[in-house]
């Protein structure tokens, strides 16, 4: 993911003249009256702090494209930086695809808007379309908001060269983003991010027609895929419905919230495709609203705080299940009312276990041939629960883990599909699920309706989701997870913390114990070391630019410590995996908590390193 790189505030006269030059150039190129006026005001007031914030450094274009606050300057999302980014992307695509003018690109957007700077996702999408059309490249521009997964779906479905989604997903309301998909239908990975970034640097001056978005209005190169895709996506989704009779007659009630985002209409359509009565929508949150007025953060991953209105509606309608999408509808959270009236919000790992089990169970019902198992795959990211590995080992299909993020799972899934394999399911602990491989990314719309079908099927057996989760753990072994983070703004402290782990018992020796817990293996994806491999070299790709070490413990524990690409955090993910038969859940929970406490105390050393714990 890309964020603005923080430049040191005011580095003397050289820095001042550089900022002044950047601001002066901005005045020559920017034609948005609001951002233009804001920059003029900064210059008139000689507001060095604001100039530094807006012009200190350009947003970095990374594998997740751009993400930053909306506002003036090269450090923020606005009309001019969208034009510059699209010009760079356009030149890079021209260089890479000889048939770009035949195939074209798709562009969609969410409902975000920032009235004070005149920026909005729709406006950014139109300016991006203008750049491509001015160069004779066909553009499939959605006429209305869509979920993010519609973009990778359209790239694959229409065989396009690339896709752009203008969204900041579940970020705070002032942010926006620019996400890029490659012609394989997955998010871009290296080296494309570097190539695009370089091309942006080389194409900063707006092209002749860059600001004239009226050129797209009657252009034969402009296509609106909204109706076609809205039909074809749900037709494809129907192929993943296995129990329409159960769905039709089920008395189970659902509540859905789109948290002021784009998801409402699309989840309603998904329910219709599966022959369900549509879920009750939280009325205060169903219409898109860029202000996100009812939530502090529009992120269902935050759990119960975001679901307050959903709980209230469910109490009123006697619904048992809540389905919550994030604002661009690529993630899903699920909550279930328990026997005692309490609500259980499933973690990403728990829902991953349920959906993985369900996708395999549904597949097995239709495929009695044991031979087909050899081509069956499931994927998850390396910081997610290893529950799919346990199911795969027992049932005889393949499981692979990838680096963190759906860009890796999407690209790996495509490679496997191209080899004739069947990728049944992929997930990450950050509530992202790929239940249908016609979208090579996380998709909260398909995940919502497939979760609903699972719940209805279980209800016919008098089982709840929570009871089935327990049954999965009993059959395949308990997998209990705990994840959190420390905040640290000092890069040197972070670097020293990880270097200390690499030289723990003398030079180049990793820890052999963590308190009372014995370490059985170490994998370091920063350096490429893996103690479990015969040649000690890690199989997964390594990256020197980020820190990531995984420790395996003799007691079945696994813990990964890593830095975040977008926030000043050191994250950890711990899991205790035990073979089937060990069902003392409370004892296992206590052991995991003890392991996490030891990791915090001995590996993080929060007092010594002045780390700030996550605020509960």
Secondary structure by P-SEA (a helix, b strand, c coil): ccccccccccccaaaaaaaaaaaaaaaaccccaaaaaaaaaaaaacaaaaaaaacccccccccccbbbbbccccccccaaaaaaaaaaaaaaaaacccccccccbbbbbcccccccccccaaaaaaaaaaaaaaabbbbbccccccccaaaaaaaaaacccbbbbbccccccccccbbbbbcccccccccaaaaaaaaaaaaccccccccccccccccccccccaaaaaaaaaaaaaaaacccaaaaaaccbbbbbbccccccaaaaaaaaaaaccccccccccccccccccccccccccccccccaaaaaaaaaaacccbbbbbcccccbbbbbbbccccccccccaaaaaaaaaaaaaaaaaaaccccccccccbbbbcccccaaaaaaaaaabbbbbbbcccaaaaaaaaaaaaaaccccccccccccccccccccccccaaaaaaaaaaaaaaaaaacccaaaaaaaaaaaccbbbbbbbbbbbccaaaaaaaaaaaaacccccccccccccbbbcbbbbcccccccccccccccccccccbbbbbbbcccbbbbbbbbbcccccbbbbbbbbbcccccaaaaaaaaaaaaaaaaacccccccccccccccc
